Amino acid sequence: MAAPSSEARARAEATFKKEERAREGAQAMMEYQANTRRIREKTARLRALRLANEAAARAAHVATSRQLDRPQDTRRPADRPKGS
C-alpha cells in the first residue's frame, strides 16, 4: 500500500514543481519586460538630451561664426564717425 501513496506524492510534487517553474518563468518575463521598458525610456531621454545639446552647440557655432563674419572696426574711437 505504500506504493500508491508514494506515487500520488510524487505526482503532487511534480505538479507543484511544474507550477512553480511556470510562476518563476512568468515573474522572470515580467522583470525582463520591465527592464527592457526602462532601457528604452532611458535611451529616449538620453537621445533627447543629446539632440538638444547638439542643437545648442550648432546655434552657438552659428552665432559665433556670424560675429566673425562682421568686419571689425579697427579705428580708434576718436577716428570713428559720430553716431557709430
C-alpha positions in Angstrom: 0.0 0.0 0.0 2.9 2.3 0.3 3.4 2.4 -3.5 0.1 4.2 -4.4 0.7 6.8 -1.7 4.3 7.5 -2.8 3.1 7.6 -6.5 0.5 10.2 -5.5 3.0 12.1 -3.6 5.5 12.0 -6.5 2.7 13.2 -8.9 1.8 16.0 -6.5 5.4 17.1 -6.1 5.9 17.0 -9.9 2.7 19.1 -10.4 3.9 21.6 -7.7 7.3 21.9 -9.3 5.8 22.4 -12.7 3.5 25.2 -11.4 6.4 26.7 -9.5 8.5 26.8 -12.7 5.6 28.4 -14.5 5.3 31.1 -11.8 9.0 31.8 -11.8 9.0 31.9 -15.6 6.2 34.5 -15.6 8.0 36.5 -13.0 11.2 36.4 -15.0 9.3 37.5 -18.1 7.8 40.5 -16.3 11.2 41.5 -14.9 12.7 41.2 -18.4 9.9 43.4 -20.0 10.2 46.0 -17.2 13.9 46.2 -17.7 13.5 46.5 -21.4 11.0 49.3 -21.0 13.4 51.1 -18.6 16.2 50.8 -21.1 14.0 52.2 -23.9 12.9 55.2 -21.7 16.5 55.9 -20.7 17.7 55.7 -24.2 14.9 58.1 -25.4 15.7 60.5 -22.6 19.5 60.5 -23.4 18.8 60.9 -27.1 16.6 63.9 -26.5 19.3 65.4 -24.3 22.0 64.7 -26.9 19.9 66.3 -29.7 19.2 69.4 -27.6 22.9 69.7 -26.7 23.8 69.4 -30.4 21.2 72.0 -31.4 22.5 74.4 -28.8 26.1 73.8 -29.9 25.1 74.4 -33.5 23.3 77.6 -32.6 26.3 78.8 -30.6 28.6 78.0 -33.5 26.3 79.9 -36.0 26.2 82.9 -33.6 30.0 82.8 -33.2 30.6 82.5 -37.0 28.2 85.4 -37.7 30.2 87.6 -35.3 33.4 86.6 -37.0 32.0 87.4 -40.5 31.3 91.0 -39.5 34.1 93.4 -40.3 35.8 94.7 -37.2 36.1 98.4 -36.7 39.8 98.8 -36.0 39.7 102.6 -36.0 40.4 104.4 -32.7 37.3 105.8 -31.0 38.4 109.4 -31.9 38.6 108.5 -35.6 35.2 106.9 -35.8 32.3 109.0 -37.2 29.8 110.2 -34.6 26.7 108.1 -34.1 28.6 104.7 -34.5 
